[in-house]
Structure formats: C-alpha cells, structure tokens
C-alpha cells in the first residue's frame, strides 16, 4: 500500500496553501483551539499530534505510542485539548490532556474499544463503546478541569458491533448519534449527564458527520435507507 500523501492547509481565502505534514500517518483530525491555533492529529504507525499556528506554521509536534489509533480530540481552555484514542492491541481507550506547549498533564485509561471526545466549559466528555463480537454498548463519561471523572451515563445498551457513532457539544449539552439496528439514534444529554431526550428514526441510515452550531447541530448523511443521496439536516 502506498503511503498517505502529504497534508496541506489553507487558513484564509487569499492565503497560499501550506504543507503541514509529510507522508506517514493519515491526518484526519483537525481541531480549532481556543487560542487561534489548530491541533492536527495523524492516525497510526505512529500517532502524531501537531500544533499549528493561525498561518499554518508548525509550533510543535509530538509522537504518541504506535498502538494508539482512531484519535478524537476536543478543545479546552488556554489552547489545551483532550485527546481520546483506543488501543490497537487491547480493549482500552487512552485519554490525555495536552496543553499549549505540548505537555501531557493528565493521563487516564477507560475500559473501551472505541471512543470520541467533545468538550464544553473546560470539561472533556467521551462517548465510548464497550464492544463484543456481536454488539456495541455505548456510554458517556465526563472529566472536569482536573481530569477527575465526574459522571457516567448509559446511552445505548445494544447496537451492531463496529457501528458508526458521533458526539458534539452544543450550547446547552451534548448531542450523540449512533447507527442502531432499527435506524438512526439521536440523543441529547445535559452537561451534568442527564438525558434530555432521545429519538430513533427507522427510515434513516447512519450520519457520516455530526457538527454543532451554537444551540443547533447538523447531521451530514443520515439519508433515507432506500436512497443513495447526501443529506444535510439541521436540528436543535
């Protein structure tokens, strides 16, 4: 298999394209940080975290263990970020808090096969999957500014193993989506972990992407099961 192509970024419409990473890991995660920087994360062999300035210039780069895969990240205060990454060799998800200087100040492990991170008000919340050979069970757990685990709540008791899922933070809580056996699941959870509402639409496929916009959110994908179309759905 040919190595991934170099990664480029354009920061303004009139600015030139800037090369920000060479061949190697697949750079699929780009997170805007609270201090006008970006966090770029490359997946697998090894996992690489790169901090970019507003103009795309490299501030620093850190290499993480080779067994860390499928990273997800969310911005925190003062240019920091939380990063969640499952372990390739064992059912563990690694959680780290990395600051604006590239220093990892907190490390936590979760019993999980997969994970996705979101953040709000300095808290990092993770949607994680306890997967067996046939089923996935999803839960939410949240960490405070000192990276103490403050609550955990169940989301889905049974979904297909390896199913598609996502999480994002809106102005008053977290939105979660999971592809379940009977369609598309959506749920909203408060910042204290309380379930606000849940719904399942049996007519729709999974969502390719979940994006927040203030108190609303967008689902990309999630079209009717009987059509091969790209849908963009705005909800709140």
TANOR-V612237 format. One record per residue. RES is the residue in one letter. SS is DSSP state (helix for helix, strand for strand, loop for the rest). PSI is psi in radians with two decimals (999 if undefined). Layout:
BEGIN
res:RES ss:SS psi:PSI
res:RES ss:SS psi:PSI
END
This chain:
BEGIN
res:X ss:loop psi:2.33
res:X ss:loop psi:2.55
res:X ss:loop psi:2.66
res:X ss:loop psi:2.64
res:X ss:loop psi:2.77
res:X ss:loop psi:2.71
res:X ss:strand psi:2.40
res:X ss:strand psi:2.77
res:X ss:strand psi:2.50
res:X ss:loop psi:2.11
res:X ss:loop psi:-0.42
res:X ss:loop psi:2.77
res:X ss:loop psi:-0.67
res:X ss:loop psi:-0.07
res:X ss:loop psi:2.65
res:X ss:loop psi:2.72
res:X ss:loop psi:2.37
res:X ss:strand psi:2.30
res:X ss:strand psi:2.20
res:X ss:strand psi:-0.18
res:X ss:strand psi:2.56
res:X ss:loop psi:-2.87
res:X ss:loop psi:2.72
res:X ss:loop psi:-2.17
res:X ss:loop psi:2.78
res:X ss:strand psi:2.08
res:X ss:strand psi:1.68
res:X ss:strand psi:-0.16
res:X ss:strand psi:2.08
res:X ss:strand psi:2.03
res:X ss:strand psi:2.15
res:X ss:strand psi:2.28
res:X ss:loop psi:2.98
res:X ss:loop psi:-0.20
res:X ss:loop psi:0.52
res:X ss:loop psi:0.48
res:X ss:loop psi:3.10
res:X ss:strand psi:2.61
res:X ss:strand psi:2.11
res:X ss:strand psi:2.24
res:X ss:strand psi:2.24
res:X ss:strand psi:2.41
res:X ss:strand psi:2.22
res:X ss:loop psi:2.39
res:X ss:loop psi:1.08
res:X ss:loop psi:-3.10
res:X ss:strand psi:2.33
res:X ss:strand psi:2.35
res:X ss:strand psi:2.17
res:X ss:strand psi:2.29
res:X ss:strand psi:2.23
res:X ss:strand psi:2.48
res:X ss:loop psi:3.06
res:X ss:loop psi:-0.51
res:X ss:loop psi:0.11
res:X ss:loop psi:-0.09
res:X ss:loop psi:2.55
res:X ss:strand psi:2.21
res:X ss:strand psi:-0.83
res:X ss:strand psi:2.88
res:X ss:strand psi:2.41
res:X ss:strand psi:2.45
res:X ss:strand psi:2.31
res:X ss:strand psi:2.96
res:X ss:loop psi:2.59
res:X ss:loop psi:-0.42
res:X ss:loop psi:-0.10
res:X ss:strand psi:2.27
res:X ss:strand psi:2.98
res:X ss:strand psi:0.99
res:X ss:strand psi:2.67
res:X ss:strand psi:2.58
res:X ss:strand psi:2.75
res:X ss:strand psi:2.51
res:X ss:strand psi:2.54
res:X ss:loop psi:-2.95
res:X ss:helix psi:2.69
res:X ss:helix psi:0.59
res:X ss:helix psi:0.13
res:X ss:loop psi:3.00
res:X ss:strand psi:2.66
res:X ss:strand psi:2.45
res:X ss:strand psi:2.27
res:X ss:strand psi:2.36
res:X ss:strand psi:2.10
res:X ss:strand psi:2.77
res:X ss:strand psi:2.31
res:X ss:loop psi:-0.53
res:X ss:loop psi:-0.20
res:X ss:loop psi:2.77
res:X ss:loop psi:1.19
res:X ss:strand psi:2.40
res:X ss:strand psi:2.26
res:X ss:strand psi:2.36
res:X ss:strand psi:2.25
res:X ss:strand psi:2.68
res:X ss:strand psi:2.00
res:X ss:strand psi:2.25
res:X ss:loop psi:-3.07
res:X ss:loop psi:-0.31
res:X ss:loop psi:0.07
res:X ss:loop psi:0.19
res:X ss:loop psi:2.24
res:X ss:strand psi:1.94
res:X ss:strand psi:-0.34
res:X ss:strand psi:2.54
res:X ss:strand psi:2.35
res:X ss:strand psi:2.59
res:X ss:strand psi:2.39
res:X ss:strand psi:2.53
res:X ss:strand psi:1.71
res:X ss:loop psi:2.71
res:X ss:loop psi:-0.57
res:X ss:strand psi:2.86
res:X ss:strand psi:2.74
res:X ss:strand psi:2.39
res:X ss:strand psi:2.57
res:X ss:strand psi:2.88
res:X ss:strand psi:2.71
res:X ss:strand psi:2.40
res:X ss:loop psi:0.62
res:X ss:loop psi:-0.03
res:X ss:strand psi:2.51
res:X ss:strand psi:2.18
res:X ss:strand psi:2.36
res:X ss:strand psi:2.25
res:X ss:strand psi:2.11
res:X ss:strand psi:2.78
res:X ss:strand psi:2.11
res:X ss:strand psi:1.63
res:X ss:strand psi:2.40
res:X ss:loop psi:-2.99
res:X ss:loop psi:-0.44
res:X ss:loop psi:-0.43
res:X ss:strand psi:2.75
res:X ss:strand psi:2.38
res:X ss:strand psi:2.13
res:X ss:strand psi:2.46
res:X ss:strand psi:2.79
res:X ss:strand psi:2.45
res:X ss:strand psi:2.57
res:X ss:strand psi:2.53
res:X ss:strand psi:2.42
res:X ss:loop psi:-2.98
res:X ss:loop psi:-0.38
res:X ss:loop psi:0.14
res:X ss:loop psi:0.51
res:X ss:loop psi:2.38
res:X ss:strand psi:2.09
res:X ss:strand psi:-0.46
res:X ss:strand psi:2.74
res:X ss:strand psi:2.37
res:X ss:strand psi:2.48
res:X ss:strand psi:2.62
res:X ss:strand psi:-1.09
res:X ss:strand psi:2.25
res:X ss:strand psi:-0.53
res:X ss:strand psi:2.11
res:X ss:strand psi:2.85
res:X ss:strand psi:2.46
res:X ss:loop psi:2.33
res:X ss:loop psi:0.33
res:X ss:loop psi:2.92
res:X ss:loop psi:2.45
res:X ss:strand psi:2.92
res:X ss:strand psi:2.81
res:X ss:strand psi:2.54
res:X ss:strand psi:2.73
res:X ss:strand psi:2.30
res:X ss:strand psi:-3.02
res:X ss:loop psi:-0.42
res:X ss:loop psi:0.41
res:X ss:strand psi:-2.88
res:X ss:strand psi:2.42
res:X ss:strand psi:2.33
res:X ss:strand psi:2.41
res:X ss:strand psi:2.46
res:X ss:strand psi:2.36
res:X ss:strand psi:2.00
res:X ss:strand psi:3.06
res:X ss:loop psi:-0.50
res:X ss:loop psi:0.45
res:X ss:strand psi:-2.45
res:X ss:strand psi:2.18
res:X ss:strand psi:2.38
res:X ss:strand psi:2.42
res:X ss:strand psi:2.67
res:X ss:strand psi:2.40
res:X ss:strand psi:2.40
res:X ss:loop psi:2.96
res:X ss:loop psi:-0.21
res:X ss:loop psi:0.06
res:X ss:loop psi:0.03
res:X ss:loop psi:2.37
res:X ss:strand psi:2.19
res:X ss:strand psi:-0.79
res:X ss:strand psi:2.85
res:X ss:strand psi:2.66
res:X ss:strand psi:2.61
res:X ss:strand psi:2.22
res:X ss:strand psi:1.88
res:X ss:loop psi:-0.18
res:X ss:loop psi:-0.14
res:X ss:strand psi:2.66
res:X ss:loop psi:-3.12
res:X ss:loop psi:2.80
res:X ss:strand psi:2.23
res:X ss:strand psi:-0.55
res:X ss:strand psi:2.50
res:X ss:strand psi:2.13
res:X ss:strand psi:2.36
res:X ss:strand psi:2.72
res:X ss:strand psi:1.47
res:X ss:loop psi:-2.09
res:X ss:loop psi:0.07
res:X ss:strand psi:3.04
res:X ss:strand psi:2.78
res:X ss:strand psi:2.41
res:X ss:strand psi:2.15
res:X ss:strand psi:2.23
res:X ss:strand psi:-2.41
res:X ss:loop psi:0.60
res:X ss:loop psi:3.04
res:X ss:strand psi:2.53
res:X ss:loop psi:-0.50
res:X ss:loop psi:0.16
res:X ss:loop psi:2.53
res:X ss:loop psi:1.34
res:X ss:loop psi:2.72
res:X ss:loop psi:2.15
res:X ss:loop psi:2.50
res:X ss:strand psi:2.08
res:X ss:strand psi:2.23
res:X ss:strand psi:2.29
res:X ss:strand psi:2.98
res:X ss:loop psi:999
END
